[in-house]
Amino acid sequence: MHRIVFAAALYVAGVSAQVSTGTIVGGVEDATGAVVPNTQVTIHQTATGDTRKTVTTATGEFNFPFLQVGPYTVTATANGFKTKTLTGITLQVDQTINLRITLEVGATTDTIEVTGAAPLVDSATSSLGQVIENKQIVDMPLNGRNPFALGLLSGNTTPMFGMGSNLPFIAGGGRFSANEVTLDGVDNNTVSNAGAIGRNGIAVVPSVDAVQEFKVKTNNFSAEFGHAAGAVINATIKSGTNQLHGTAFEFLRNNDLDANNFFTNAAGLPRAPFHQNQFGAAVGGPIIRNRTFFFADYQGTRQATSAGSSIRDVPPAALRSGDFSKVATTIYDPATRQIGPNGVVIATSFPGNIIPQGQLNPAAVAIAQLVPTPNFGTPGALARNYLYQPARFSNTDQGDVRVDQTLSTKNNLYGRFSISRNTQPAVGSFPGFIGGGTSSQDNATQAVLSDIHIFSPSLVNEFRFGYIRHNGSILGTGQDGVGFAQKNNVALFPAPVLGFPSIAFNYSGQLSGTAEFTGWGGGDPNLNIENRFQWVDNVSWTHGSHAVRFGGDIRRQRFDTLKGTPFFGQEIFGATFTSSSNAPGSGLPLADFLLGYPSFIQGTPMIDWGRQRSVYAGGFVQDDWKLSRRLSSTSGSATSSSPSLWTLATSAASSICSTASTLCQARAATRAP
């Protein structure tokens, strides 16, 4: 990709783009409007004591790139003029503040202080975006406490639903898959959400009390953002200051005002419980005053409910032992099959519609005993006879630790480590692995290291390294049934992960059709693990009337996946082997199952991990040229290359079925992946 940007504006000074930092630029002039070169300009971060100095160029301009967000004072001193100090300046993330300082004739020992001198209108850049400040993040009510949801306060944004992504909005008219999300200036994207691959989302969603602020940029980005084709979302984690600050919180939701749902009410059960607790704390302050600072936070989320109820179809106990005497449908003994007078296959019915114990498949009988008996509806009913209201919960633990260090007046360093762990257990048709279902996890770990080195007042370098590991997998409960299957001679599909197969009771004996009972087992996994590495280096060089910025961005991504539907295989039993051609409507899927005769078997497990390896390399250069006091131009170019290498695993398998002691035995194909 190659992009060139050119813009011109009135009353602007040289600017530079940034991701998690900000820039203060401006010019110094006297009361007549003449520029004042060689003016010493000093900025002071009042929260941490960090100080930088520079002198204005021949055109009276100054530039302070790569500044941490927060409150600043700016002081200008020149021979023959009174010293002037601007206070009340708050630098926001990815912001360029343009200050015009007018000096008055007098002694440098005389000081003029101006409060609230920061301009209210962005006259330094042409990009479109909005900063969501810390006060908005903390004060606004948020269901779930996702700070990125406040991005909807920005213009040109709209909510996003139903795309399998945790992104709460899209912006700038672009596709959500083209968004760029950064946290402290490093990659915070993921392409896996709850098993949905290719759905771009946010890897680490920090606590509301951990976010300093974030910015949503929707259009006309600087050359630095050549990697993004959609909106750019830049967020920063809080850092410590010279004052010790802390907070503790708990937010509670429960079912006190909820109404009972229809099915629970029909079953005569009380209102289902719902409890959600979000609790935690954040603290930041100095380790060594004016030099070393820390910030740490923790948030826990506990959500418990059993509000989701369902009514299933399970076979009564008598049917599981082969006794179909109370069922109107006649079942036939497949061992008696023969060619009838009309040339069709006919069989003899089981006496009394009962399968002899000696003909029952031991594995099938053992499996049937795992399924709960009816607990709902009319006694003896074959359908809508089991109510299941499982306990559901979702637990999340997350936290951040950040340390800022001023190594010298020319070098600032910070590092951050973030971790988030979310678990949602499986909820199937019945308790245990026989009910199928899948549990999900959303685990993320991120590490960031940033170094800003001032070689000279006109030459500043910023280096960032980021690493993120995200596991957005679905774990099938079929794995919990491996021990049972091996003990009872139930064959398993060969795969890197073994699991209990899915069992369906379709009258047709095929994938589709009316089912006699709710299916058993299954719970397929969908494993998706990402590892992303990023190296970024940017240089800001002020030379005469030019503010030049250039840099590079290298990202290495590793994505590993293991999936299949059905991954653990599926065995479909139909009204096939217990039917007779001269008795239309005869035979039952459950009877076929108890005899161990599947009609259709399928399985598409990947027999090895699918692995993607990709490297992205991008570079940019941007020149902010001060043509005159009233006119400046911004031109830039960005180029990138992103080759990818795929190693795919073949999901081929063949099946061999027998009825001796196993329901189905699968054999992996010998074809190499």
C-alpha positions in Angstrom: 0.0 0.0 0.0 1.3 3.5 -0.8 -0.3 6.7 0.2 0.6 10.3 -0.2 -1.0 13.1 1.9 -0.9 16.8 1.2 -2.7 19.5 3.1 -2.6 23.3 3.4 -4.1 25.4 6.1 -4.0 29.0 7.4 -2.5 30.0 10.7 -0.9 26.6 11.4 2.6 25.7 12.6 4.7 22.6 11.9 3.1 19.5 13.4 3.9 15.9 13.9 1.6 12.9 14.3 1.7 10.7 17.4 -0.2 7.7 18.7 -0.1 7.6 22.6 1.7 10.9 23.1 1.1 14.5 22.1 2.9 17.5 20.7 3.2 21.1 21.7 4.2 23.5 18.8 4.0 27.2 18.3 5.7 30.5 17.6 7.1 33.4 19.5 6.6 37.0 18.3 6.7 40.5 19.8 3.9 43.0 20.1 4.3 44.2 16.5 4.0 40.6 15.2 7.7 40.2 14.3 9.2 36.8 15.1 11.6 36.4 18.0 14.3 33.8 17.1 16.6 32.2 19.7 13.9 32.4 22.4 14.4 29.8 25.1 11.1 27.8 25.5 10.7 25.5 28.5 7.8 23.1 29.0 7.1 21.5 32.4 4.8 18.5 33.1 3.3 19.6 36.4 2.2 16.1 37.4 5.6 14.4 37.1 8.1 17.3 37.1 9.4 16.3 33.6 11.0 19.3 31.9 12.2 20.0 28.3 13.9 23.0 26.7 14.5 24.2 23.2 15.1 27.5 21.3 13.0 29.0 18.6 14.2 28.8 15.0 15.0 31.7 12.7 11.3 31.9 12.0 10.4 32.0 15.7 8.9 28.4 15.8 9.4 25.7 18.4 8.4 22.0 18.5 8.1 19.5 21.4 7.2 16.1 20.0 6.5 12.8 21.9 5.1 14.3 25.1 3.2 12.3 27.7 -0.4 13.5 28.0 -1.3 15.6 31.0 -1.0 19.2 32.4 1.8 21.5 31.2 3.2 25.0 31.7 5.1 26.7 28.9 7.7 29.4 29.6 9.3 31.7 27.0 12.4 33.8 27.8 14.3 36.1 25.4 16.7 39.0 25.9 15.0 42.3 26.1 11.6 40.8 26.8 9.6 39.9 29.9 9.4 36.2 30.7 6.0 34.8 29.8 4.5 31.6 31.3 1.4 29.9 30.0 -0.4 27.7 32.5 -3.5 25.5 32.5 -2.4 23.7 29.3 -3.7 20.1 29.2 -2.2 17.9 26.4 -4.5 15.1 25.3 -3.7 11.8 23.5 -2.7 12.2 19.8 -3.1 16.0 20.1 -1.0 18.8 18.7 -1.4 22.1 20.6 -0.5 25.2 18.6 0.6 28.1 20.9 1.2 31.6 19.7 3.2 33.5 22.4 3.5 37.3 22.3 6.4 38.8 24.4 6.4 42.3 25.8 9.4 44.5 26.0 11.0 44.5 29.4 13.5 42.7 31.7 13.7 39.0 31.7 13.3 39.1 35.5 9.7 40.4 35.0 7.3 37.5 34.6 3.8 37.5 33.0 1.6 34.5 33.7 -1.3 33.6 31.5 -3.8 31.0 32.7 -5.9 28.8 30.4 -3.8 29.7 27.4 -4.4 26.5 25.4 -6.4 27.1 22.2 -9.9 25.6 22.2 -9.9 24.9 18.4 -7.4 22.6 16.8 -5.7 24.7 14.2 -2.6 22.5 13.9 -4.0 19.5 12.1 -6.5 18.7 9.4 -7.5 15.2 10.7 -11.0 14.6 12.0 -11.3 13.0 15.5 -12.4 13.5 19.0 -10.8 12.8 22.4 -12.9 11.0 25.1 -11.5 12.5 28.3 -10.9 10.8 31.6 -13.8 12.6 33.3 -16.2 11.3 30.6 -14.9 7.8 30.9 -15.2 7.7 34.7 -18.5 9.6 35.1 -20.6 8.2 32.3 -22.7 5.1 33.2 -21.5 2.1 31.3 -23.2 -1.3 31.4 -20.3 -3.7 31.5 -17.8 -0.9 32.0 -16.3 -1.0 28.5 -14.6 2.4 28.0 -14.4 2.0 24.3 -18.2 2.1 24.2 -17.9 5.8 24.8 -16.4 6.2 21.3 -20.0 6.6 20.3 -19.8 10.1 21.8 -17.5 11.0 18.8 -18.9 12.3 15.7 -19.3 10.2 12.6 -19.7 6.9 14.6 -22.5 4.4 14.7 -23.1 1.3 16.9 -22.2 -2.1 15.5 -24.1 -5.3 16.2 -24.2 -8.9 15.0 -20.7 -9.1 13.5 -19.1 -11.4 16.0 -16.8 -8.7 17.2 -16.4 -6.8 20.5 -15.9 -3.5 18.7 -18.8 -1.3 20.0 -18.9 1.0 17.0 -17.7 1.7 13.5 -16.6 5.2 12.4 -15.8 7.3 9.4 -18.0 5.2 7.1 -15.4 2.5 6.9 -15.6 -1.2 7.5 -15.0 -2.4 11.1 -12.4 -4.9 9.8 -10.2 -1.9 8.7 -10.0 -0.3 12.1 -6.8 0.2 14.0 -6.9 0.0 17.8 -3.8 0.8 19.8 -3.2 0.9 23.5 -0.3 3.1 24.6 0.8 3.2 21.0 1.0 -0.5 20.3 -1.1 -3.0 18.4 -4.3 -3.9 20.4 -6.2 -5.8 17.7 -7.4 -9.3 17.4 -9.0 -11.3 14.5 -10.7 -13.9 16.8 -13.7 -13.3 19.0 -15.5 -16.2 20.7 -14.4 -18.5 18.0 -15.3 -16.2 15.1 -12.2 -15.9 12.9 -11.7 -12.9 10.8 -13.8 -10.6 13.0 -11.5 -7.8 13.9 -11.9 -6.7 17.5 -10.1 -5.4 20.6 -7.7 -7.7 22.3 -7.4 -5.9 25.7 -10.3 -4.0 27.0 -8.9 -2.2 30.1 -10.9 -1.1 33.1 -12.6 2.2 33.1 -10.5 3.4 36.0 -7.3 2.5 34.2 -7.9 4.5 31.0 -6.5 8.1 30.9 -8.3 8.9 27.7 -8.6 7.8 24.1 -9.2 9.4 20.7 -11.2 8.3 17.8 -9.9 9.5 14.5 -12.2 9.1 11.5 -10.6 10.8 8.5 -7.6 12.5 7.0 -4.9 10.8 9.1 -1.3 11.7 9.0 1.2 9.5 7.1 2.1 7.6 10.3 -1.3 5.8 10.2 -0.6 4.2 6.8 -1.5 0.8 8.4 -5.2 1.7 8.9 -7.9 2.0 6.3 -10.7 2.6 8.7 -11.0 4.5 12.0 -8.0 4.9 14.3 -8.6 4.4 18.1 -5.8 5.5 20.3 -6.1 4.8 24.1 -3.6 5.4 26.9 -3.3 3.8 30.3 -2.9 6.1 33.3 0.6 6.7 34.7 1.7 7.7 38.2 2.4 11.2 39.3 4.1 13.0 42.2 0.9 12.7 44.2 -0.5 9.4 45.4 -4.0 8.8 44.1 -6.3 5.8 44.4 -9.8 4.6 44.1 -11.9 1.5 45.0 -15.2 0.6 43.5 -18.0 -2.0 43.2 -20.9 -2.0 40.9 -23.8 -4.3 41.5 -26.7 -5.6 39.4 -29.3 -8.3 40.5 -32.6 -9.7 39.7 -34.7 -7.8 42.3 -36.6 -5.9 39.6 -36.7 -8.7 36.9 -39.8 -10.5 35.9 -40.0 -14.2 35.6 -39.7 -15.7 32.1 -42.4 -17.6 30.3 -41.0 -21.2 30.5 -39.9 -20.9 34.2 -43.3 -19.5 35.0 -45.0 -22.4 33.2 -42.9 -24.9 35.1 -44.0 -23.3 38.4 -40.4 -22.4 39.2 -39.4 -19.1 40.9 -37.7 -16.2 39.2 -34.2 -17.1 38.1 -31.4 -15.4 39.9 -29.1 -12.8 38.2 -26.2 -11.3 39.9 -23.4 -9.2 38.5 -20.6 -7.7 40.6 -17.8 -5.6 39.2 -15.2 -4.6 41.8 -11.7 -3.4 41.9 -9.2 -0.7 42.7 -6.6 1.5 41.1 -3.6 3.3 42.7 -0.8 5.4 41.3 1.9 7.6 42.7 5.7 8.2 43.0 8.3 5.7 43.8 11.1 8.3 43.6 9.7 11.8 43.3 10.2 13.5 39.9 11.9 10.4 38.6 10.0 7.1 39.1 6.3 6.5 39.1 3.9 3.6 39.2 0.3 2.8 38.4 -1.6 -0.4 39.0 -5.2 -1.5 38.8 -7.4 -4.6 39.2 -10.9 -5.3 38.2 -13.0 -8.4 38.8 -16.3 -9.2 37.2 -18.6 -12.0 38.5 -21.8 -12.7 36.7 -24.1 -15.5 37.7 -27.5 -16.4 36.3 -29.7 -19.3 35.5 -32.2 -17.2 33.6 -31.9 -19.3 30.4 -34.2 -22.3 30.5 -35.1 -24.8 27.8 -37.4 -27.8 27.3 -35.8 -30.9 25.6 -37.0 -34.3 24.4 -35.4 -37.3 26.2 -36.4 -41.0 26.1 -38.2 -42.4 29.1 -36.3 -45.0 31.1 -38.1 -48.0 29.6 -37.1 -47.1 26.1 -33.4 -47.0 27.1 -33.6 -50.6 28.2 -35.1 -51.7 24.8 -38.7 -51.8 25.9 -40.8 -50.1 23.2 -44.0 -51.9 24.2 -45.9 -48.7 24.9 -44.8 -47.0 21.6 -47.2 -47.3 18.7 -44.4 -47.6 16.1 -43.4 -51.2 15.4 -39.7 -52.0 15.5 -38.2 -54.9 13.5 -35.2 -57.2 14.2 -32.5 -56.5 11.6 -31.0 -59.9 12.2 -34.2 -61.4 10.6 -33.9 -59.5 7.3 -34.6 -61.3 4.1 -35.8 -60.8 0.6 -39.6 -60.8 0.6 -42.0 -62.0 -2.1 -42.0 -58.7 -3.9 -38.2 -58.5 -4.0 -37.9 -56.0 -1.1 -36.2 -56.4 2.2 -38.5 -57.4 5.0 -37.9 -58.4 8.6 -39.7 -59.9 11.6 -40.8 -57.6 14.4 -39.4 -57.9 17.9 -41.8 -59.9 20.1 -43.8 -57.4 22.2 -41.9 -54.6 20.6 -39.0 -55.3 23.1 -35.4 -55.7 22.1 -33.8 -58.7 23.8 -31.1 -57.7 26.3 -28.6 -59.9 24.4 -28.9 -57.8 21.3 -28.4 -54.4 22.9 -25.1 -52.7 22.2 -23.2 -52.3 25.5 -21.7 -49.0 24.5 -25.2 -47.6 23.5 -26.7 -48.7 26.8 -23.9 -47.1 28.8 -24.3 -43.8 26.8 -28.1 -43.8 27.3 -27.7 -44.1 31.1 -25.9 -40.7 31.0 -28.9 -38.8 29.8 -31.2 -37.5 32.5 -34.8 -38.9 32.8 -37.9 -36.8 32.1 -38.8 -34.2 34.7 -41.4 -32.1 32.9 -44.7 -32.4 31.2 -47.2 -35.2 31.0 -46.0 -38.5 32.5 -44.9 -40.9 29.8 -44.6 -38.1 27.2 -42.0 -38.7 24.5 -41.4 -35.0 23.7 -41.1 -31.7 25.7 -40.5 -33.8 28.8 -37.2 -32.4 30.3 -36.7 -28.8 31.6 -33.2 -27.7 32.0 -32.3 -24.4 33.7 -28.5 -24.6 34.1 -26.4 -22.2 36.2 -24.5 -19.8 34.0 -21.6 -17.6 35.0 -18.9 -15.5 33.5 -15.8 -14.6 35.5 -13.3 -12.0 34.4 -10.1 -10.9 36.2 -7.9 -8.2 34.7 -5.3 -5.7 35.7 -2.5 -3.4 34.5 0.9 -2.4 36.0 2.8 0.6 34.5 6.1 2.1 35.6 7.5 5.4 34.2 11.2 6.2 34.7 13.0 9.5 33.9 16.5 8.2 33.2 17.9 11.6 32.6 16.9 15.0 31.2 17.2 13.5 27.8 15.7 10.0 28.2 12.3 8.8 29.4 11.3 5.2 29.6 8.1 3.4 30.6 6.9 -0.2 30.6 3.4 -1.7 31.1 2.1 -5.2 31.6 -1.6 -6.0 31.2 -3.5 -9.2 31.7 -7.1 -10.3 31.3 -8.8 -13.6 31.8 -12.4 -14.4 31.0 -14.1 -17.7 31.3 -17.7 -18.7 30.4 -18.5 -22.4 31.1 -20.3 -24.6 28.7 -24.1 -24.9 28.8 -25.5 -27.8 26.8 -28.8 -29.6 26.5 -28.2 -31.6 29.7 -25.6 -31.6 32.5 -22.2 -33.0 31.7 -20.5 -33.8 28.4 -23.5 -35.8 27.2 -25.3 -32.5 26.8 -22.8 -31.0 24.4 -22.2 -27.3 24.7 -19.1 -25.3 24.5 -17.2 -23.1 27.0 -15.4 -20.0 25.8 -12.4 -18.1 27.0 -11.1 -14.7 26.2 -7.6 -14.4 27.5 -5.2 -11.6 26.6 -1.7 -10.6 27.8 0.0 -7.5 26.6 3.5 -6.0 27.3 4.7 -2.5 26.2 8.1 -0.9 26.4 8.6 2.7 25.2 11.7 4.9 25.2 12.0 8.6 24.2 15.5 9.9 23.7 16.3 13.6 23.1 19.5 13.8 21.1 19.1 17.6 20.8 16.2 20.0 21.1 15.6 19.6 17.4 16.1 15.8 17.1 14.0 13.4 19.2 13.6 9.7 18.8 10.7 7.5 20.1 11.0 3.7 20.2 8.1 1.3 21.1 7.9 -2.4 21.5 4.7 -4.3 22.0 3.7 -7.9 22.4 0.2 -9.3 22.7 -1.1 -12.8 23.1 -4.8 -13.4 22.7 -6.7 -16.7 23.1 -10.2 -16.4 21.9 -11.1 -20.0 21.8 -14.1 -22.2 22.3 -13.5 -25.4 24.3 -15.9 -28.3 23.6 -17.2 -30.4 26.4 -16.6 -33.4 24.2 -13.1 -33.6 25.6 -14.5 -34.4 29.0 -16.0 -37.6 27.6 -12.8 -39.2 26.4 -12.3 -41.3 29.5 -15.9 -42.6 29.4 -15.6 -43.4 25.7 -12.4 -45.3 26.1 -13.8 -47.3 29.1 -16.9 -48.3 27.1 -15.2 -49.0 23.8 -16.7 -46.0 22.0 -14.3 -45.2 19.2 -13.1 -41.6 18.8 -12.2 -39.7 15.7 -8.4 -39.3 15.5 -7.4 -35.6 15.9 -4.9 -33.6 17.9 -7.7 -33.2 20.4 -9.9 -36.2 21.2 -13.6 -35.9 22.2 -16.9 -37.6 22.6 -18.9 -37.6 19.3 -22.2 -36.0 18.6 -25.2 -38.4 18.4 -28.4 -37.4 16.5 -31.7 -39.3 16.2 -33.1 -38.3 12.8 -35.9 -40.4 11.2 -34.3 -39.9 7.8 -30.9 -41.2 9.0 -29.4 -38.2 7.3 -28.2 -34.7 8.3 -31.6 -33.1 8.0 -35.1 -34.2 9.0 -37.4 -34.6 12.0 -35.6 -35.7 15.1 -37.0 -38.3 17.5 -35.1 -36.9 20.5 -32.7 -34.1 21.4 -29.2 -34.9 20.3 -26.5 -36.0 22.7 -22.8 -35.3 23.0 -20.7 -33.2 20.7 -19.4 -29.9 22.0 -16.8 -29.2 19.3 -13.7 -27.0 20.0 -12.7 -24.0 18.0 -9.2 -23.1 19.2 -7.7 -19.7 18.1 -4.4 -18.4 19.5 -2.7 -15.2 18.3 0.7 -13.8 19.1 1.6 -10.4 17.8 5.0 -8.6 18.0 5.5 -5.0 17.1 8.6 -2.7 16.8 8.1 1.0 16.1 10.7 3.7 15.8 9.9 7.4 14.9 12.2 10.4 14.6 11.2 14.0 14.8 13.6 16.5 13.3 13.1 20.3 13.3 15.2 22.1 10.7 14.6 25.7 9.9 11.0 26.1 8.8 10.6 22.3 8.4 9.3 19.8 11.0 10.2 16.4 9.5 9.0 13.2 11.0 9.8 9.7 9.7 9.8 6.2 11.0 9.1 2.5 10.6 6.6 0.0 11.9 7.3 -3.8 11.8 4.7 -6.3 13.0 5.0 -10.0 13.1 1.8 -12.1 13.6 1.4 -15.8 14.4 -2.1 -17.2 14.3 -2.8 -20.8 15.1 -6.2 -22.5 14.7 -7.7 -25.9 15.3 -11.3 -26.5 14.5 -13.9 -28.6 12.6 -17.7 -29.0 12.5 -18.3 -31.6 13.7 -14.8 -31.9 15.1 -15.3 -34.9 17.3 -17.5 -36.6 14.6 -21.2 -37.1 14.4 -23.2 -40.4 14.3 -26.8 -40.2 13.0 -29.2 -42.9 13.8 -32.4 -43.2 11.7 -35.5 -45.3 11.4 -33.5 -47.6 9.1 -32.3 -50.9 10.4 -35.3 -51.5 12.7 -37.8 -50.9 9.8 -39.3 -53.3 7.3 -40.1 -52.4 3.7 -43.6 -54.0 4.0 -44.5 -51.9 7.0 -44.5 -48.1 6.1 -43.6 -45.9 9.0 -41.9 -48.6 11.0 -38.6 -48.4 12.9 -37.2 -45.9 15.4 -33.9 -44.0 15.5 -33.4 -44.8 19.2 -33.9 -48.5 18.5 -31.3 -48.4 15.8 -29.0 -46.7 18.3 -29.5 -49.3 21.0 -28.6 -52.0 18.5 -25.5 -50.0 17.4 -26.4 -49.4 13.8 -25.7 -45.8 12.7 -27.2 -44.7 9.3 -24.8 -41.9 8.6 -21.4 -40.9 10.0 -19.5 -37.7 9.4 -16.5 -35.8 10.8 -14.3 -33.0 9.7 -11.6 -32.6 12.3 -8.4 -30.9 11.3 -5.7 -33.5 11.8 -3.2 -30.8 12.6 -3.0 -27.1 13.6 -3.5 -24.6 10.9 -0.8 -22.0 11.2 -0.5 -18.5 9.7 2.7 -16.5 9.8 2.8 -12.9 8.5 5.1 -10.0 8.6 4.1 -6.4 8.1 6.6 -3.7 7.4 5.7 -0.1 6.9 7.5 3.2 6.7 6.5 6.9 6.4 7.9 10.3 6.1 6.0 13.6 6.7 7.1 17.2 6.3 5.3 20.1 8.0 6.7 23.1 6.2 6.1 26.6 7.5 5.8 28.7 4.4 4.9 31.9 6.1 3.3 33.1 9.3 -0.1 32.4 7.9 0.4 29.4 5.8 2.0 26.0 6.2 1.8 22.7 4.3 1.8 19.1 5.3 2.9 16.4 2.9 3.7 12.8 3.6 4.1 9.4 2.1 3.5 6.0 3.6 4.4 2.6 2.1 4.0 -0.9 3.5 4.4 -4.6 2.6 2.6 -7.5 4.2 3.4 -10.9 2.8 1.8 -13.9 4.5 2.7 -17.6 4.6 0.0 -20.2 5.3 0.6 -23.8 6.5 -2.7 -25.6 6.2 -3.7 -28.9 7.8 -6.0 -31.3 5.8 -9.2 -32.3 7.5 -9.7 -35.7 5.8 -10.9 -38.9 7.5 -12.5 -42.1 6.5 -14.8 -44.2 8.7 -15.2 -47.9 9.4 -18.3 -49.0 11.3 -19.0 -52.1 13.3 -21.6 -53.2 15.8 -19.7 -55.6 18.0 -18.7 -53.4 20.9 -18.3 -50.0 19.4 -20.7 -47.6 17.7 -18.3 -46.4 15.1 -14.6 -46.5 14.6 -12.9 -43.8 12.6 -9.5 -44.0 10.8 -7.4 -41.1 9.7 -6.6 -40.8 6.0 -3.1 -41.5 5.1 -2.9 -38.5 2.7 -0.4 -36.0 4.0 -1.7 -32.6 5.0 
